[in-house]
Amino acid sequence: MSLASFYTKTFGLGAVIGANQMLAAAEAKQKRKQLLEEQEAKERMTRLTSQ
């Protein structure tokens, strides 16, 4: 394997891993937002039913 081929594979793998990490972070952020919205909706419902 030539040096250029090695670097191409190494940096290509790094780019794929980086892209996967960015995707996972975006999904986690969206999931957190969804959970917070659900929690706020439950709290609103609790306040409305307790009045």
C-alpha positions as CSV (number, residue, x, y, z in Angstrom):
1,M,0.0,0.0,0.0
2,S,1.4,3.4,-1.0
3,L,1.6,6.2,1.4
4,A,-1.0,8.2,-0.5
5,S,-3.4,5.3,-0.4
6,F,-2.8,5.0,3.4
7,Y,-3.5,8.6,4.0
8,T,-6.6,8.6,1.8
9,K,-8.0,5.7,3.7
10,T,-7.1,7.1,7.1
11,F,-8.6,10.6,6.4
12,G,-11.6,9.0,4.7
13,L,-12.3,7.0,7.8
14,G,-11.8,10.0,9.9
15,A,-14.3,12.0,7.8
16,V,-16.9,9.1,8.1
17,I,-16.5,8.9,11.9
18,G,-16.8,12.7,12.2
19,A,-19.9,12.7,10.1
20,N,-21.4,9.9,12.2
21,Q,-20.7,11.8,15.4
22,M,-22.3,15.0,14.0
23,L,-25.4,13.0,13.1
24,A,-25.6,11.3,16.5
25,A,-25.2,14.7,18.2
26,A,-28.0,16.2,16.1
27,E,-30.3,13.2,16.8
28,A,-29.5,13.5,20.5
29,K,-30.3,17.2,20.5
30,Q,-33.6,16.6,18.7
31,K,-34.5,13.8,21.2
32,R,-33.7,16.0,24.1
33,K,-35.9,18.8,22.7
34,Q,-38.8,16.3,22.2
35,L,-38.5,15.0,25.7
36,L,-38.5,18.5,27.2
37,E,-41.6,19.4,25.1
38,E,-43.4,16.3,26.4
39,Q,-42.4,17.1,30.0
40,E,-43.7,20.6,29.6
41,A,-47.0,19.4,28.1
42,K,-47.4,17.0,31.0
43,E,-46.8,19.8,33.5
44,R,-49.3,22.0,31.8
45,M,-51.9,19.2,31.8
46,T,-51.2,18.6,35.5
47,R,-51.7,22.3,36.3
48,L,-54.9,22.5,34.3
49,T,-56.4,19.4,35.9
50,S,-55.5,20.5,39.4
51,Q,-57.3,23.8,39.2
